[in-house]
Amino acid sequence: MKLPKHIVLPTAEAQHTADLARETEHRRIAEAALRRSEAEYRSVVEVLNEGIAVIQADGTISSANQSAAQLVRARPEDVIGRRILDIRWHASRPDGSRLPHADHPALVTLRTGMPMNGFVLGLHNVDGSICWLSVNTHPLRHADDESPYAVVASFTDVTERLAREREMQRAYDALDELTSEFIGVVSHELRTPITALRGALGFLESGVFATLPPKGKELIAIARANADRLTRIINNILDLERLKSGRVTLSPEPTDLHELLDRIMHGHEKAAEKKRVHIVLTVDVPAPIVVDADRLAQVVDNLLANAVKFSPADATVELHAQANADGMVVFEVIDHGIGIAPAMLERLFKSFSQADASNTRLPGGAGLGLAIARSIVEQMGGKIGVESEQHVRTRFWFTIPVAPPPTSQPAR
């Protein structure tokens, strides 16, 4: 077929020129779009209050926004191209010690490929000031390489926040010291009259001065019991204060657990017999454990006393101790009494808290026994907890290591 003379087909050279022109135009459009995107990105990064910097694998800062430069008391052009380990920017840990170069969060991320969040360091600036920063780092990788070629770091100034926290901590420490002093003075002042009162009541109760009628004996017995209760409360307050302040150290020694728990159980038999409560003891710990026997007995004694007290007549209280594969001894005290409401479980181990603060609860203490038990168990390196189903079953448990933790002291 023959084409009309007015139709001229493009030559190969002309076609190539047209294709090249189109490709050039597409590239120009793409590059313009990329420049707009980069400009938008730079604008967003520059207006952030958070410092942003990109650190290359050799530790060189390849880019930094205005906020990053301001945090180190410099201009962006003075920061870019420098190494993060510049001697003028040496860093410190929160405790004031020097931060080793290898522990700098950006270098850790470059070395491990793992991001870091909330790493706090103090940056010593060229003007002599120190700026406390919270640093986050994230690795940057090429698609075909697992090792980071760079890391992007973001950081915020937390200097004022840390100053407030330190001030609050100083206030708390001062309050703790004042509280300890107050408790010591008040406890001493209370002990003296209570001791005298207990002595006087003891004389009256013995009938040395006169024979009392039954009602008088009953009233004196009640007064004597309440004086004893006040003494126990004072002792518990002092115990708790000493435990919290770390002034009570443990005296671990090899202890036959079966013998210790059997002795504790016999100490509660009289109270259990009055309520017709049966105590069952099982011990599956083959060898003696190294523990402060007095402090362990204090914990078990408190839990067992509560279990007997809150058990109905003709019920059974279980006391178990079993060694597990993790080098821990698991203790359980189980009763089948009134139980504990779910809302009260979380606050049960706090000072001056009780499972039921109403006037209908059974007679109890000041809510210090379980707080003391928790402090002792935690100081021994263990944990304590409770599970309860009301009117069905309550299970207190705690763990302690077969051998004491390394921080235990040999003397009391």
PyMOL commands that set and color helices and strands:
alter all, ss='L'
color gray80, all
select helices_A, chain A and resi 12-47+66-71+76-79+87-89+101-103+105-112+159-206+214-244+257-267+269-274+293-309+342-345+369-379
alter helices_A, ss='H'
color red, helices_A
select strands_A, chain A and resi 51-56+61-64+91-92+116-124+130-140+150-157+253-255+278-284+289-291+316-323+328-335+384-389+393-401
alter strands_A, ss='S'
color yellow, strands_A
deselect
rebuild
show_as cartoon
